[in-house]
Amino acid sequence: MTFRAAILAGLAALSLAGCTTPSARTPNATEAEIARAAYRHDGPASITLYTMINNRSDAGAHSSMMINAPSQRVIFDPAGSVRADWLVEADDVLYGITPEIERVYERAHARETYRVRIQQVEVSPEVAERALRLVQDYGAVSQSRCTVATSSVLQQLPGFESVSTTWFPNNLADQLAGMPGIEDRVVRENDADDKRLAIAAYSEELASQ
């Protein structure tokens, strides 16, 4: 396989498995909605990289990251497809990431065909706040560029200067694997191969409260 063919094959896998199409986008939340949704987590400032991996081929399918900054906790889900009317989102940044929504996000991606590799590393409050500003300023990400966007943000942070921009989720995860203090775990589920079912289940749970 030529290098060009490998790139095209990788992009095709990304578009099928993880990164949404433009038609799936929802209108941005307003500034007032974002302010109301802000959630401050009492854990240490940290960066968490999510890598969605195909269980059959072991190919990376999607990259995203959670930022726990002193001001608030968000998930940067570039070109992602976890969207719902109860989830506050603007330009691929998800706000109000409570422990429950964090769990829903992880479990929506982990299913019979995909597992989620989760790598978390503590950072200084200043680095976390810079990461937050970078993802808020990045803008909406086009289809298949989820890992390009995530790696581009990371390489601008102190302590992550060695990160190279990449199209490939597994490559980015492997780059972070050698960082001091990284915590690495994998989430597996046996749910049906449709993340919308997990999102719908949580929507029903909210409606019944």
C-alpha positions as CSV (number, residue, x, y, z in Angstrom):
1,M,0.0,0.0,0.0
2,T,1.3,3.4,-0.9
3,F,1.7,6.2,1.7
4,R,-1.2,8.1,0.0
5,A,-3.4,5.0,0.0
6,A,-2.7,4.5,3.7
7,I,-3.6,8.1,4.5
8,L,-6.9,7.8,2.6
9,A,-7.7,4.5,4.2
10,G,-7.1,5.9,7.6
11,L,-9.3,8.9,6.9
12,A,-12.1,6.7,5.7
13,A,-11.9,4.7,8.9
14,L,-12.1,7.9,11.0
15,S,-15.1,9.2,9.1
16,L,-17.0,5.9,9.5
17,A,-16.3,5.3,13.1
18,G,-15.9,8.5,15.1
19,C,-16.1,12.0,13.5
20,T,-19.5,13.3,12.7
21,T,-20.7,14.8,9.4
22,P,-21.5,18.5,9.2
23,S,-25.2,17.7,8.9
24,A,-25.1,16.3,12.4
25,R,-24.1,19.5,14.0
26,T,-26.4,21.3,16.5
27,P,-26.7,25.0,17.0
28,N,-24.2,26.5,19.4
29,A,-25.3,27.1,22.9
30,T,-25.6,30.7,23.9
31,E,-23.2,32.4,26.3
32,A,-25.9,32.4,29.0
33,E,-26.5,28.6,28.6
34,I,-22.7,28.0,28.7
35,A,-22.4,30.0,31.9
36,R,-25.3,28.2,33.6
37,A,-23.9,24.8,32.6
38,A,-20.4,25.5,34.0
39,Y,-19.3,22.7,36.4
40,R,-16.2,22.9,38.6
41,H,-14.8,19.5,39.6
42,D,-12.9,19.3,42.8
43,G,-10.2,16.9,41.5
44,P,-6.7,18.1,40.5
45,A,-6.2,20.1,37.3
46,S,-5.7,17.5,34.5
47,I,-5.9,16.6,30.8
48,T,-7.6,13.4,29.8
49,L,-7.1,12.0,26.3
50,Y,-9.9,9.7,25.0
51,T,-9.0,7.3,22.1
52,M,-11.8,5.2,20.6
53,I,-10.4,2.0,19.1
54,N,-12.1,-0.6,16.8
55,N,-12.2,-4.0,18.6
56,R,-11.9,-5.9,15.3
57,S,-9.1,-4.0,13.6
58,D,-7.5,-2.2,16.5
59,A,-7.5,0.9,14.4
60,G,-8.1,4.2,16.1
61,A,-11.4,5.8,15.3
62,H,-11.7,9.1,17.3
63,S,-9.8,11.4,19.6
64,S,-11.1,13.8,22.2
65,M,-10.0,15.2,25.5
66,M,-11.4,16.3,28.8
67,I,-9.9,19.3,30.5
68,N,-10.3,19.8,34.2
69,A,-9.4,23.4,34.8
70,P,-10.0,25.4,38.0
71,S,-12.7,27.4,36.3
72,Q,-14.7,24.5,34.9
73,R,-14.5,21.0,33.4
74,V,-15.2,20.5,29.7
75,I,-14.7,17.9,26.9
76,F,-13.3,18.9,23.6
77,D,-15.0,16.5,21.2
78,P,-13.8,17.7,17.8
79,A,-16.2,16.6,15.0
80,G,-17.8,14.3,17.6
81,S,-21.2,12.7,17.6
82,V,-22.2,12.6,21.3
83,R,-24.8,15.4,21.2
84,A,-28.2,15.7,22.9
85,D,-30.6,18.4,23.9
86,W,-29.5,18.1,27.5
87,L,-25.8,18.5,26.6
88,V,-24.5,22.1,26.3
89,E,-22.2,22.4,23.3
90,A,-20.6,25.1,21.3
91,D,-18.0,24.6,18.5
92,D,-17.3,21.0,19.7
93,V,-16.7,22.0,23.3
94,L,-19.1,20.2,25.7
95,Y,-19.8,22.0,28.9
96,G,-21.1,21.0,32.3
97,I,-19.1,17.7,32.5
98,T,-20.4,16.4,35.8
99,P,-19.2,12.9,36.9
100,E,-22.5,11.5,35.6
101,I,-22.1,13.1,32.1
102,E,-18.4,12.0,32.1
103,R,-19.7,8.4,32.6
104,V,-22.3,8.7,29.9
105,Y,-19.7,10.1,27.5
106,E,-17.3,7.2,28.2
107,R,-20.0,4.5,28.0
108,A,-21.6,5.9,24.8
109,H,-18.3,5.3,23.0
110,A,-17.5,1.9,24.6
111,R,-19.6,-0.8,23.0
112,E,-19.3,-4.2,21.4
113,T,-17.3,-2.9,18.4
114,Y,-15.2,-0.2,20.2
115,R,-13.2,0.3,23.3
116,V,-12.1,3.5,24.9
117,R,-8.5,4.1,26.0
118,I,-8.4,6.8,28.6
119,Q,-5.1,8.5,29.5
120,Q,-5.1,11.1,32.3
121,V,-2.2,13.3,33.5
122,E,-2.2,16.0,36.1
123,V,-1.1,19.4,35.0
124,S,-0.7,22.8,36.7
125,P,-3.9,24.9,37.0
126,E,-2.3,27.4,34.5
127,V,-1.8,24.7,31.9
128,A,-5.4,23.5,32.3
129,E,-6.7,27.0,31.9
130,R,-4.6,27.5,28.8
131,A,-6.0,24.2,27.4
132,L,-9.5,25.4,28.1
133,R,-8.9,28.7,26.3
134,L,-7.3,26.9,23.3
135,V,-10.2,24.6,22.7
136,Q,-12.7,27.4,23.1
137,D,-10.9,29.4,20.5
138,Y,-10.3,26.5,18.1
139,G,-13.7,26.6,16.5
140,A,-15.8,23.8,15.1
141,V,-13.7,20.9,13.6
142,S,-14.4,19.4,10.2
143,Q,-15.0,15.8,9.6
144,S,-12.1,13.4,10.1
145,R,-9.9,16.1,11.7
146,C,-10.5,15.1,15.3
147,T,-7.0,13.9,16.0
148,V,-5.4,16.7,14.1
149,A,-7.3,19.2,16.3
150,T,-6.6,17.4,19.5
151,S,-2.9,17.0,18.9
152,S,-2.6,20.6,17.7
153,V,-4.0,21.8,21.0
154,L,-1.9,19.5,23.1
155,Q,1.4,20.5,21.5
156,Q,0.8,24.2,22.5
157,L,0.7,23.3,26.2
158,P,3.8,23.4,28.5
159,G,4.9,19.8,29.1
160,F,3.4,18.5,25.8
161,E,5.9,20.2,23.4
162,S,7.0,16.8,22.2
163,V,3.6,15.9,20.8
164,S,3.5,15.9,17.0
165,T,0.4,16.8,15.0
166,T,-1.1,13.5,13.7
167,W,-4.2,12.3,11.9
168,F,-4.2,8.9,13.7
169,P,-5.7,8.4,17.1
170,N,-3.5,5.5,18.2
171,N,-0.4,7.5,17.2
172,L,-1.5,10.3,19.5
173,A,-2.2,7.9,22.3
174,D,1.2,6.3,21.9
175,Q,2.9,9.7,22.1
176,L,1.3,10.4,25.4
177,A,1.9,6.9,26.8
178,G,5.5,7.7,27.8
179,M,4.7,10.9,29.7
180,P,5.6,10.9,33.4
181,G,2.6,10.5,35.6
182,I,0.2,9.3,32.9
183,E,-2.6,7.0,34.1
184,D,-3.8,4.7,31.4
185,R,-6.9,2.6,31.4
186,V,-9.4,1.0,29.0
187,V,-13.2,0.9,29.2
188,R,-15.0,-1.9,27.5
189,E,-18.8,-2.5,27.1
190,N,-20.9,-5.1,25.4
191,D,-23.7,-2.7,24.3
192,A,-25.0,-2.7,20.8
193,D,-23.0,-0.9,18.1
194,D,-25.0,2.4,18.3
195,K,-23.9,5.1,20.7
196,R,-27.3,6.8,20.3
197,L,-28.8,4.1,22.5
198,A,-26.7,5.0,25.5
199,I,-27.5,8.7,24.9
200,A,-31.2,7.9,24.6
201,A,-31.2,5.9,27.8
202,Y,-29.8,8.8,29.7
203,S,-32.3,11.1,28.1
204,E,-35.1,8.9,29.3
205,E,-33.6,8.8,32.8
206,L,-33.5,12.6,32.9
207,A,-37.1,12.8,31.7
208,S,-38.3,10.5,34.5
209,Q,-36.7,12.6,37.3
